[in-house]
Amino acid sequence: MNIGIDAKPLSKNKTGIGIYTAQIVKKLNEIDRENTYFLYTPKELDIDFKLNDNFIVREKKTGKIGRVLFLLGLHKKIIKDNIDVYWGTQHYLPRKTKKTKNIKYVLTIHDLAIKRLKTVGAISNTIMQKIFLKPSIKNANKIIAISEATKNDIMEFFNVEEDKIKVVYNGTNFAEGILLTEEKKKEIEEKFSLEKNTPYLFFLSTIEPRKNIETLIKAFDYLKDNGNDTLKLVIAGGLGWKYNTVLDLYEKSKYKNDIIMPGYISKEEKEYFYENAKCFVYPSLYEGFGLPVLEAMANKTLVVTANNSSLPEVGGDAAFYYNNVLDYEELAKKIEEVFNLTKEQKEERIEKGLEQVKKFTWDKCAKETIEVLYESKI
């Protein structure tokens, strides 16, 4: 088959969808030499592996407005390349025309936060979803949902029949941990003014309202007020949209000097922060999957997260959950519960976390994804 792929997420500083697309393309590149893949992108690819000869990049650089024009003109490109199946990796598909009627469309839906929350992303993304999401879902022959929670949302909000949707879970790089040297650890500690063995909470994701970082900062202040004098908070991740509320609360915190905001961090820094955190805290308002929860557990880090959307699917019985997502006192008390675990209880939860992680691999994700691409042709 000739398989077209939306490769726009394969750009620099990848977050959730970029990591997802990169990992699956990497696995397909390793296991599939029979099909020909066409990677369509309005941006330069940024990947850390060499593409085989059966992968062809169709790149046309555009600006922000050009992104819409690129999508609107994409149907012409896939017709020209004799595409059999086109896979939209991030909610959007090319237009359906008489000339594309024989091309099968597969669409990945990562989340429908736009339906669950009033404000969830940049205006440009909101407009894109309002224009293109509904027709893309309608035109898809098969839909990949990255969790049961997302599948249920698709069925609820778009009245899609269940047999059109296949749940394919994300993976995590469980077996690809980076072995940090003592020299590298010292370098990271000096860079972020962290003394060795300093207790800290760790958060990692894009800085935006949906991640509920304000509640985390309030919980941190509460913990500091109640005797956790040496505790620090690391809030890592690139700035998304409407991040000013987070920065304002950070500036107002009387414990501002104990809050570290390193921005987008390297793989080595991410590994360090996971491995040495007292616990990983992820109080998100809504997640289609919640990859950082798996990453934390893969690094033997205890996890406190919100009891909503897909997060209980991902965390299983290994994570600690709190129920009222905006209640900073409840979050703080759940974190204290983790602090008060015995050594044996901690080891038991860590082991549960490692077992939970094994359920989610990129090999499995890639194989199930290509199965859906084949099924769309039937």
Beta strands, then each sheet from edge to edge (+ up, - down):
strand 1: 2-6
strand 2: 36-41
strand 3: 55-59
strand 4: 85-88
strand 5: 104-109
strand 6: 142-145
strand 7: 165-167
strand 8: 200-204
strand 9: 232-236
strand 10: 259-263
strand 11: 279-282
strand 12: 303-306
strand 13: 320-322
sheet 1: 3+ 2+ 1+ 4+ 5+ 6+ 7+
sheet 2: 10+ 9+ 8+ 11+ 12+ 13+
end
